Amino acid sequence: MDHLLFLAQERADSAWLALHSSGSQLTNSLSSLKDGARTSLQNAISSFRKQRFGQEVAERVQRWLAQLREVLSAVKPSEIYDKLFIFFVTEVTRTHLYFGGTCFFLGSIFGVLVGMKLRSSLVAPQCMRAVVINSYRGIEAIGVVEDVVAPRIVEPHQVLVQVKAAGIDYLDIKVAQGYGRVLRQQLNKYNPNTEGEFPVVLGRDCSGVVVAVGREVSRVEQGEEVWLAVPFYHPGTLSEYVVVSEEHVAPKPSQLTYEGAAALPYSIMTAWDALVTQAGLGPQSTAGKRVLVHAGVSGVGVVALQLVRAWGGSVTTTVSTRAAPLAHMLGAEDVITYDNSNFDKELLMREKYDVILNTVGQVLHDSCLKYCLPDGIVVTTTSSQLASDSYGYITGGLYSLYLRAKYWFVKTPWLTGGRLGTLEVKGDVLEKVVPLINSGQLQAVVDKAYSAQDAEVAFAHVAKGEQIGRTVVRFSINTPVRNLGMAFWQDH
């Protein structure tokens, strides 16, 4: 213990000598600065005195110099340092140091958090029109509001898009009924563009114009026309503006109108996942295959039917009588109408299929297995219930911890595109079908187009299950959002 005290006293003496030396050096520096300033001012005064109009100014400066000299002569830095050293040695205890260090650490953290909050609020929030739900009461909860806070670019690889048209998917009605609510609620905690569970903006795909891009975006440019799709847990596209990762976005084919481009993206993602990822079909492996597409004029059915036909497959589809001509026009070789015939009997009269695409749901699952070859495959494109939507308190808490760890360590899913299961929602898939669009082998089928204020009517139309292709909503921007999403990057 004595040895420790000796070492502490020795270090204290060294520190005192260092402080005393620093004080002496500071005193000498101030003296040199004072002498230099006095010489410069005296020279200036002499030049002023040579001119009649500068006499009064020179006298005032000389009086100020005399006062400054008196103040500097009274300052003795060495004495100040000596008193501070004595105070810290005799008055400051270990408890004081711990308390001061803790306060400094907490204050630094608080300052960083406040700075980040202020930095993300450089531009005042501006509101936009959007189709949202504020509860999970189904289609009755869907409404059009004007006061949704417009999103901003908060990451370097994000894109801000002004929406021209957005599609309505059957999945949006399921979202309004609570589909994915637990996952969405958890992920909203890590998305700066959402506050709380509601409102939930609906919509899975859209087309529009790029307003702003993050500093690391290379896929698209400002002012470029684009189309995109987002996963079900992502903030929707039925709004005047949307911010997404550049991985969701692709340049819009020039042959498509905004309405046509809004009717395709999410259907393309779903059909591509079913045919390519799960069934193993593609441009080189579809020729000679027999494929049955149930509901061939649904949003997904329209795309699947045309892809199989473009890849050289033989397509059979089931549709209503009024949709039969369209199904033939889109490339179906064999069309079975289900409203004036028993399509089970019709299918019994045909050879079995290599691939059956069930776009209707569980009700047709057994039938699909019945008419599929033993080594064939049945793929269902409808969304099954998520396990997370039925989690209890304990399981839900563990799930929340899992998502938190995944966000902090892997930075998904908000920051790296969207994927859950096999469905990959990325702009790369959209780019792969562009040659088919340019050649006319893949066309958009728009059932009806509504204005944004009539979005509730549009959803009622979709809920009836009578649409052919996709229903879209147009957005007309009256007041552009100025500088939206750009303030963060101007300082970086």
C-alpha positions in Angstrom: 0.0 0.0 0.0 2.9 2.4 0.8 4.4 1.6 -2.5 1.2 2.5 -4.3 0.9 5.7 -2.3 4.5 6.6 -3.3 3.8 5.9 -6.9 0.7 8.0 -6.8 2.6 10.9 -5.1 5.4 10.6 -7.7 2.9 10.8 -10.5 1.1 13.7 -8.9 4.4 15.6 -8.6 5.1 14.9 -12.2 1.7 16.2 -13.2 2.2 19.3 -11.1 5.6 20.0 -12.7 4.0 19.5 -16.2 1.2 21.9 -15.3 3.6 24.5 -13.9 5.7 24.2 -17.0 2.7 24.6 -19.2 1.6 27.6 -17.3 5.0 29.2 -17.7 4.9 28.6 -21.4 1.4 30.0 -21.7 2.5 33.1 -19.8 5.4 33.6 -22.1 3.2 33.1 -25.2 0.7 35.7 -23.9 3.5 38.1 -23.3 4.9 37.6 -26.8 1.4 38.0 -28.2 0.9 41.2 -26.1 4.2 42.7 -27.3 3.5 41.8 -30.9 0.0 43.3 -30.7 1.2 46.4 -29.0 3.9 46.9 -31.7 1.4 46.4 -34.5 -1.1 48.8 -33.0 1.5 51.5 -32.3 2.6 51.3 -35.9 -1.0 51.6 -37.0 -1.5 54.6 -34.6 1.6 56.3 -36.0 0.2 56.0 -39.5 -3.1 57.3 -38.4 -1.6 60.3 -36.7 -0.1 61.3 -39.9 -3.6 61.9 -41.2 -5.8 64.5 -39.6 -9.0 62.5 -39.8 -7.4 59.5 -38.0 -6.2 61.4 -34.9 -9.3 60.6 -32.7 -9.4 57.0 -33.7 -5.7 56.6 -32.9 -6.2 58.0 -29.4 -9.1 55.6 -28.7 -7.1 52.6 -29.8 -4.2 53.7 -27.6 -6.5 54.0 -24.6 -7.9 50.5 -25.4 -4.3 49.2 -25.6 -3.5 50.5 -22.2 -6.5 48.9 -20.7 -5.7 45.6 -22.3 -2.2 45.8 -20.9 -3.5 46.2 -17.4 -5.8 43.2 -17.8 -3.1 41.0 -19.1 -0.6 42.0 -16.4 -3.2 40.9 -13.8 -3.6 37.4 -15.3 -1.2 34.8 -13.9 -1.9 31.4 -15.5 0.6 29.6 -13.2 -1.4 30.5 -10.1 -4.6 29.3 -11.7 -3.1 26.0 -12.6 -1.7 25.6 -9.1 -5.1 26.2 -7.5 -6.8 23.8 -9.9 -4.2 21.1 -9.1 -4.6 21.5 -5.4 -8.4 21.4 -5.7 -8.3 18.1 -7.7 -5.8 16.5 -5.3 -7.5 17.4 -2.0 -11.2 17.8 -2.9 -12.0 15.3 -5.7 -12.7 11.7 -4.6 -13.1 8.5 -6.5 -16.9 8.8 -6.1 -16.8 12.2 -7.8 -14.8 10.8 -10.7 -17.2 7.9 -11.1 -20.2 10.2 -11.0 -18.7 12.7 -13.4 -17.7 9.9 -15.8 -21.1 8.4 -15.8 -22.8 11.8 -16.4 -20.4 12.5 -19.2 -21.2 9.1 -20.8 -24.9 9.4 -20.5 -24.8 13.0 -21.7 -22.8 11.9 -24.8 -25.4 9.2 -25.6 -28.2 11.6 -25.2 -26.5 14.2 -27.4 -25.9 11.6 -30.2 -29.6 10.5 -30.1 -30.8 14.1 -30.2 -28.5 14.9 -33.0 -29.7 11.9 -35.1 -33.3 12.9 -34.4 -32.6 16.5 -35.5 -30.7 15.4 -38.6 -33.6 13.2 -39.8 -35.9 16.2 -39.3 -34.1 18.8 -41.4 -37.1 18.9 -43.7 -40.5 19.5 -42.0 -42.8 16.4 -42.4 -45.2 16.8 -45.3 -48.4 14.9 -45.8 -49.7 12.9 -48.7 -52.7 11.0 -49.9 -52.8 7.3 -49.2 -55.1 4.3 -49.0 -54.8 2.9 -45.5 -56.3 0.9 -42.7 -56.4 2.0 -39.1 -57.7 -1.4 -37.8 -58.0 -5.0 -38.9 -61.7 -5.0 -39.6 -61.4 -6.2 -43.1 -62.6 -4.2 -46.2 -64.7 -1.9 -43.9 -61.4 -0.5 -42.4 -60.1 0.6 -45.8 -60.2 4.4 -46.4 -58.5 7.2 -48.3 -56.8 9.8 -46.1 -54.9 13.0 -46.9 -52.7 13.3 -43.8 -50.2 10.4 -44.0 -46.6 11.7 -43.4 -44.7 11.4 -46.6 -41.7 8.9 -46.4 -38.1 10.0 -46.6 -34.8 8.5 -47.8 -33.0 7.3 -44.6 -30.6 4.8 -46.0 -28.0 5.3 -48.8 -29.5 2.6 -51.1 -33.1 3.8 -50.9 -35.2 5.4 -53.7 -38.0 7.9 -53.4 -40.7 7.3 -56.0 -43.6 9.5 -56.9 -46.4 7.0 -57.6 -48.4 7.4 -60.8 -50.5 4.2 -60.5 -50.6 1.3 -58.0 -52.2 -2.1 -58.3 -54.7 -3.7 -55.9 -53.9 -7.3 -55.0 -56.1 -9.9 -53.2 -53.4 -10.0 -50.6 -54.2 -6.4 -49.6 -57.7 -7.5 -48.5 -56.0 -10.2 -46.4 -53.7 -7.6 -44.9 -56.8 -5.5 -44.0 -58.0 -8.6 -42.1 -54.8 -8.9 -40.1 -52.5 -10.9 -42.3 -48.9 -10.4 -41.2 -49.8 -8.0 -38.4 -47.3 -9.3 -35.9 -44.4 -9.3 -38.2 -45.4 -5.9 -39.6 -45.7 -4.5 -36.1 -42.3 -5.7 -35.1 -40.6 -4.5 -38.2 -42.2 -1.0 -38.0 -40.0 -0.4 -34.9 -36.9 -0.4 -37.1 -38.4 1.6 -40.0 -38.0 5.4 -39.5 -40.8 6.0 -42.0 -43.4 4.4 -39.8 -44.7 5.3 -36.4 -46.6 2.6 -34.5 -48.8 -0.1 -35.9 -51.3 2.1 -37.7 -51.9 3.5 -40.3 -51.0 0.6 -42.6 -50.6 1.7 -46.2 -52.0 -0.9 -48.6 -50.7 -1.9 -52.1 -48.0 -4.3 -53.3 -46.8 -2.8 -56.6 -46.8 0.5 -58.5 -45.2 2.5 -61.2 -44.0 6.1 -61.1 -41.0 8.5 -61.4 -37.9 8.6 -59.2 -37.8 11.8 -57.2 -34.6 11.2 -55.2 -32.0 8.5 -54.7 -29.6 7.7 -51.9 -25.9 8.1 -52.4 -25.2 4.4 -53.1 -28.1 3.9 -55.6 -26.9 2.7 -59.0 -29.8 0.9 -60.5 -32.0 3.9 -61.3 -31.6 7.7 -61.6 -33.6 10.7 -60.6 -36.3 11.5 -63.1 -36.4 7.9 -64.4 -39.7 6.0 -64.9 -39.8 2.8 -62.8 -42.0 -0.1 -61.7 -41.6 -2.0 -58.5 -43.1 -4.5 -56.0 -42.8 -4.8 -52.2 -43.3 -7.7 -49.7 -46.5 -7.9 -47.7 -44.8 -6.7 -44.5 -43.4 -3.6 -46.2 -45.3 -0.2 -46.2 -47.6 -0.3 -49.2 -47.6 1.5 -52.6 -51.1 2.9 -52.6 -49.8 6.4 -51.8 -48.5 9.5 -53.6 -44.9 8.7 -52.6 -43.1 5.5 -51.5 -39.5 4.9 -50.3 -38.1 1.5 -51.1 -34.7 -0.2 -51.4 -33.3 0.0 -54.9 -33.4 -3.8 -55.0 -37.2 -3.6 -55.4 -37.0 -1.2 -58.3 -36.4 -1.6 -62.0 -36.7 0.8 -65.0 -40.2 0.7 -66.5 -40.5 -0.8 -70.0 -41.4 2.0 -72.4 -44.1 -0.1 -74.0 -46.2 -0.1 -70.8 -48.3 2.7 -69.6 -48.2 3.6 -65.9 -51.5 1.7 -65.4 -50.1 -1.4 -67.2 -46.8 -1.2 -65.3 -48.7 -1.0 -62.0 -50.8 -4.1 -62.9 -47.8 -6.5 -63.3 -45.0 -6.4 -60.8 -46.3 -8.4 -57.8 -48.1 -10.8 -60.1 -44.8 -11.4 -61.9 -43.0 -12.0 -58.6 -45.6 -14.6 -57.6 -45.8 -16.3 -60.9 -42.0 -16.4 -61.3 -41.6 -17.9 -57.8 -44.3 -20.6 -58.6 -43.0 -21.5 -62.1 -39.3 -21.0 -61.9 -38.3 -21.3 -58.2 -40.7 -24.1 -57.2 -41.7 -25.9 -60.4 -38.3 -25.6 -62.1 -39.6 -24.2 -65.4 -37.9 -21.7 -67.5 -37.0 -20.7 -71.1 -34.8 -23.9 -71.5 -37.0 -26.4 -69.6 -40.6 -25.7 -70.4 -40.9 -26.9 -74.0 -43.1 -30.0 -74.2 -44.4 -29.7 -70.7 -48.2 -29.7 -70.0 -49.2 -27.0 -67.5 -52.6 -26.4 -66.0 -53.2 -22.9 -64.7 -56.4 -22.5 -62.6 -58.1 -19.1 -62.8 -56.0 -18.1 -65.8 -57.3 -14.6 -66.0 -56.5 -13.7 -62.4 -53.6 -11.4 -61.8 -51.1 -14.2 -61.3 -52.9 -16.4 -63.8 -52.5 -13.9 -66.6 -48.7 -13.7 -66.1 -48.2 -17.5 -65.6 -50.2 -18.3 -68.7 -48.2 -16.0 -70.9 -44.8 -17.1 -69.4 -45.5 -20.8 -70.0 -46.6 -20.1 -73.6 -43.6 -17.9 -74.3 -41.3 -20.6 -73.0 -42.8 -23.3 -75.3 -45.1 -25.1 -72.9 -48.7 -26.3 -73.5 -51.2 -24.4 -71.4 -54.6 -25.4 -70.2 -56.6 -23.0 -68.0 -59.9 -22.8 -66.2 -61.8 -19.5 -66.5 -65.4 -18.1 -66.6 -67.2 -18.1 -70.0 -66.9 -14.3 -70.4 -63.1 -14.6 -69.9 -62.6 -17.5 -72.4 -61.8 -15.3 -75.4 -59.1 -13.4 -73.4 -57.5 -16.7 -72.2 -57.2 -17.9 -75.8 -55.7 -14.6 -76.9 -53.1 -14.8 -74.1 -51.9 -18.1 -75.4 -54.0 -20.9 -73.7 -54.3 -23.9 -76.1 -57.1 -25.5 -74.0 -59.7 -23.4 -72.1 -62.2 -25.0 -69.6 -65.1 -22.9 -68.5 -66.2 -23.6 -65.0 -69.5 -21.8 -64.9 -71.4 -23.8 -67.5 -69.6 -27.2 -67.3 -68.2 -29.6 -64.7 -64.5 -29.0 -65.1 -63.7 -32.1 -63.0 -65.3 -34.2 -65.8 -63.5 -32.1 -68.4 -60.1 -32.7 -66.7 -60.8 -36.5 -66.5 -61.0 -36.5 -70.3 -57.5 -35.0 -70.6 -54.0 -36.3 -70.0 -52.5 -35.5 -66.7 -50.2 -32.5 -66.2 -46.5 -32.0 -65.5 -47.2 -28.8 -63.5 -50.5 -27.5 -62.0 -50.6 -24.0 -60.8 -53.3 -23.5 -58.1 -54.1 -19.8 -57.9 -57.5 -20.3 -56.2 -56.6 -21.9 -52.8 -57.0 -24.9 -50.6 -60.4 -25.8 -52.0 -58.7 -27.1 -55.2 -55.8 -28.8 -53.6 -57.1 -32.4 -53.7 -58.3 -31.9 -57.3 -54.9 -30.6 -58.3 -53.2 -33.7 -56.9 -55.7 -35.9 -58.7 -54.8 -34.6 -62.2 -51.1 -34.2 -61.7 -48.6 -36.8 -63.0 -46.9 -38.9 -60.3 -43.6 -37.2 -61.0 -45.3 -33.8 -61.5 -45.7 -30.9 -59.1 -48.5 -28.8 -57.7 -47.8 -25.2 -56.7 -50.2 -23.0 -54.8 -49.7 -19.3 -55.1 -52.2 -18.2 -52.4 -50.8 -17.1 -49.1 -51.3 -19.4 -46.1 -51.8 -18.2 -42.6 -48.6 -17.0 -40.9 -47.6 -18.7 -37.7 -46.6 -15.4 -36.1 -50.2 -14.1 -36.3 -51.2 -16.7 -33.7 -48.3 -16.3 -31.3 -49.1 -15.8 -27.7 -47.4 -13.5 -25.2 -44.3 -15.6 -24.5 -43.8 -16.9 -28.0 -44.4 -13.4 -29.4 -41.8 -12.0 -27.1 -39.2 -14.5 -28.3 -40.1 -13.8 -31.9 -39.6 -10.1 -31.2 -36.1 -10.8 -29.8 -35.3 -12.9 -32.9 -36.3 -10.0 -35.2 -34.4 -7.5 -33.2 -31.2 -9.7 -33.4 -31.7 -10.2 -37.1 -32.1 -6.5 -37.7 -29.0 -5.5 -35.8 -26.7 -8.2 -37.0 -28.0 -8.9 -40.6 -29.8 -5.6 -41.4 -32.8 -7.4 -42.9 -35.4 -7.2 -44.2 -35.9 -3.5 -44.5 -32.4 -2.8 -45.8 -31.7 -5.6 -48.2 -34.8 -6.3 -50.2 -37.6 -8.6 -49.3 -37.8 -12.4 -49.1 -39.9 -14.7 -46.9 -40.0 -18.3 -47.8 -39.3 -18.7 -51.6 -41.0 -15.6 -52.8 -38.3 -13.1 -53.8 -39.5 -9.6 -54.4 -36.7 -7.9 -56.3 -36.3 -5.7 -59.3 -34.0 -8.4 -60.9 -37.1 -10.5 -61.7 -38.8 -7.6 -63.4 -35.7 -7.0 -65.5 -35.7 -10.7 -66.7 -39.2 -10.4 -68.2 -38.6 -7.1 -70.0 -37.6 -8.8 -73.3 -40.9 -10.7 -73.3 -42.7 -7.4 -72.8 -40.8 -5.7 -75.6 -41.6 -8.6 -77.9 -45.3 -8.6 -77.0 -45.2 -12.0 -75.4 -46.1 -10.6 -72.0 -48.9 -8.1 -71.8 -50.6 -6.3 -68.9 -54.4 -6.9 -68.4 -56.0 -4.0 -66.6 -59.6 -4.7 -65.5 -60.5 -1.2 -64.3 -58.6 1.9 -63.3 -59.9 4.2 -60.5 -58.9 7.6 -59.2 -57.4 7.7 -55.8 -60.5 9.2 -54.1 -62.4 6.1 -55.4 -60.0 3.6 -54.0 -62.7 2.2 -51.6 -64.9 1.5 -54.6 -62.0 -0.2 -56.3 -61.4 -2.5 -53.3 -65.1 -3.4 -53.2 -64.8 -4.4 -56.9 -61.8 -6.6 -56.2 -63.5 -8.2 -53.2 -66.3 -9.5 -55.4 -63.8 -11.8 -57.2 -65.0 -10.8 -60.7 -62.0 -8.9 -62.0 -60.1 -10.0 -65.0 -56.4 -9.2 -64.6 -55.7 -6.5 -62.1 -57.4 -3.4 -60.8 -55.3 -0.2 -60.5 -55.6 3.2 -58.8 -54.3 6.4 -60.4 -52.6 9.1 -58.3 -52.4 12.7 -59.5 -50.0 14.9 -57.6 -51.3 18.4 -57.1 -48.5 19.7 -54.8 -45.1 18.2 -55.3 -43.1 17.4 -52.1 -40.1 19.7 -52.2 -36.7 18.3 -51.1 -38.3 15.2 -49.7 -35.6 12.7 -48.8 -32.7 14.9 -49.9 -31.8 16.8 -46.7 -30.2 13.8 -45.1 -27.7 13.3 -47.9 -26.7 16.9 -48.5 -24.7 16.8 -45.3 -23.0 13.4 -46.0 
